[in-house]
Amino acid sequence: MASRVRRALSAAVHRGWEWIQRHGEISPSTPGGRRFGYLGEGACIGFPVGALYGEQWISVGDHTLIGTHVTISAGFMPGLDLGPDLIVKIGKGCSIGRGSHIVGHQSISIGDDVFFAPYVYVTDQNHAYADLDTPIGRQWPENNSVVIGDGCWLGTGAIVLPGARLGRNVAVAGGAVVRGEFPDHCVIAGVPAKIVRHYDPAEGWLPPMPYRTPLISVEELAALSVDGMEGLQLLQDRLREESA
């Protein structure tokens, strides 16, 4: 009897939590979504959310998916007037991993089709430390805008510091600390991050990429992605067959 009661209670709790997660999501049609400067068609912020404030100065593009426990903020705290311009701009078709933080004060621009793994941190502000007699946390902060180009991938735990500029399709290794400018089509890693592989139009990828026959073509992958669960199952089956 006790085990049946436990199972019933467990099932009720899980169903209730699924209901809360589903109805706690922020989308363009919800009251939370309408607070944003722009929250595009098909965009969604998972529940539970992290800290969200300064939404009026935040733009999220169409079909961008933001995971649970993600913090996106503009300004130091809620209720500030940050002026006429958007501060945090996230493009369309992006995926922002669970527990990531995007903290903007001047300008953070994230392009289209950018993917964050979990726990990525991006900010455009640092505390200064030049005054030897004042605690660092009380010194006037310094802002420097951040740009992350279209198609970039940022691995788990990557940190993007003020002034960083990433070109198009830059792969950032997990745990990298990114500062400075990086060109299109490169792989960066380390603390501080440095280029470890880049694409040369005449010679291709340097150092050369290990050759592997593609599992499917880019066109097939795009077709599978629009087929929803059925397409993902087909992809999973192919991956399992390849590893067998």
N, C-alpha and C positions, 0 to 999 in steps of 0.2 A: 504493500500500500504506500509506504513512504517513498519508495523508488518511483512509483507512478506519479506521485505528487511532485517530486523533484523534477522529473522529466517534463511534466506539464508546465511547471513554473519556469523552467529553463526555456522551453519553447515559447512561452508567452513573453519572457524578457527579450529574447532574440527578435521575435516578431515586432515587439514594441520599439526596440532600438532601430530596426530597419525602417519602421514607419517614421521615427523621429529623424533619422538621417535623410530619408527621402523628402520629407516636408520641411526640413531645416536648410536644404540647399538654397543658395542664392542664385536666382536667374533673373533675366530682364523683366519678368512679369511679377516678381515678388517685391514687397516694400523695400527690402534691403537693396535689391537691384536698382531700384529707381533713384537711390541716393548717389549713384556713380555718375561721373561726368559722362561716361558712355559704358554700357555693358551690352555687348553685341548679341545678335541673334544666335541662339544655340550655345552661348557661353554659360558656364556653370561654376560656382564656387562650392566645394564640398563642405558638409557639416560633420563634425564641429569645425567652425572656422577659427583661425587665429585672430590676432588683433587687426581690425579694419577701421581706419579713420582717415579723415581727409578725402572721403570717397568722391566728393565733388571735383577733385583735382586728379582723379585716377580714371584712366580709360582702358578698357579690356575689349579686345577685338572679337569678331564673330567666331563662334565655334572653338573658343579657347576654354580649356578645362583646367581648373585650379583645384588641387587636392585638398584634403582635410588639414587642419592645423596650420594653414598658410597665413602668414602676416603680410599685409600690404598696407603701407602707411604713407601719407603725405604730410609733412610737417612734424612738429614736435609732439603735438597732442590734439585731441579733438577741439573744435570750436575756433580755431585760428582762421583768419582771413589770409589766404596764400596768394591772392592776386588773380589776374584774369586768365593765366595760362595753365594748361595741364602740367603736372609734375611727373607722374608715373604713367607711361604709355606702354601697354602690352599689346602686341599685334594679334593678328587672327591666326587660328589654327595652332595655337601654342598649347603646351602641356606643362604645368607647374607642379612639381612633385611635392608630396606630403612634407609638412614641416619647414618649407622654404620661407625665407624672409626677403621682402623687397621693400627697402626703407629709403624713401626719397625726400629730399628737401629742396633741390634745385631742378634737376632733370635726370630721369632714368628713362631711356628709350629702348624697348625690347622689340625686335623685329617680328616678322611673320614666321610661323612654323619653327619656333624656338622651343626646345625641350629641356626642362630642368629635371634631373633626378631628385630624390628626396634631399632635404636639408641643405639646399643651396642658399647662400647669403649674398645679397647685392645691396650696396649702399653708395650714395654719392656724397657722403659727409664723414669727415674724420675730425676728432678732437686735435687741437694743436698742443704742442708741448714746449714751445720756445721759452716761455716765461718760467724761470727756475723757481720762483717763489710762490707760484700759484698751482694748486692741485690741477692735474691734467683735465679732470672732469669738469672743472670750473672755467677753463680757458675757452675763449671764443672759438667755435668750430669753423672748419674750412670746408667749403663745398666745391665739388668739381664734377661736372656732368658725366654720365655713363651711357655708352651706346653698345648694345649687343645686336649684331647684324642678323639678317634673315638666316634661318636654317641652322643656327648654332645648337650644339649639344653641350650641356654642362653636367659633369658627373657629380655623384654624391659628395656632399661636403665642400664643394668648390666655393671659394669666396672671391667676389668681384669688388674691388676697392674703387674709391673715387678716382675719376679721370680715366678709367679703363675704356678702351675702344676695341671692340672685336669686329672683324670683318664678317663676310658671309661664310656660312658653313665652317665655322671654327669648332673643333672638338676640344673641350676642356676636361682634362683628367680629373678624377675624383680627388678631393683634397687639395687641389691647386689653389694658390693665392695669386690672383690676377691683378696686375697693375700695368699701365702703359698701353701701347697700341700694338695690335696684331693684324696681319693682312688676311685676305680671304684664303680659304682652303688650307688651313694648317691645323696641326695638333699641338697643344701646349700642355705642359705638365710641370709640377714642381713648386717650390717655395723659395723665391718668387717664381711664377710661371715663366717658362722659356719654350721656344719652338723646338719640338723634337721630331717633327715630320712636316714637310710642306710640299705643295704641288708646283712643279715647274712646267710651263706649257710645252717646252721642248723635250724634257726628259721624264715627265710624269712625276709620280710621288718619289720624294727623296727623304730618307732612305726608301728603297723600293718596298712596296707592299708585298707580303707573302701572297702568292697566287692561289686563288681558290675559285673553283667553278661556282658561279652564283646559283643559289638554290632556286630562285625565280627571278624573272626580269623585273625592272622597275615598273613596267606597265602592268605586269601581273600583280605585283604587290599593291599598286594603286587600286586595281580592280577588286582585290580581296578586301582592302580596307573599307570600301563602300558597301560591302556585303554584310557588315555587322558581325554578329556572332558566328554565322555560318562561314564567312570568310576567314575569321580568326581560327575557327576549328580546322579548316583546311590547311592553313599555315602551320598550326601546331602539329597536325598529322605529318606534314612534309618534314618538319624539323625532327620529329621522332624517327621517321624512316631514315633520314640522313645519318643520325647518330647511332643507329642500330648496327 
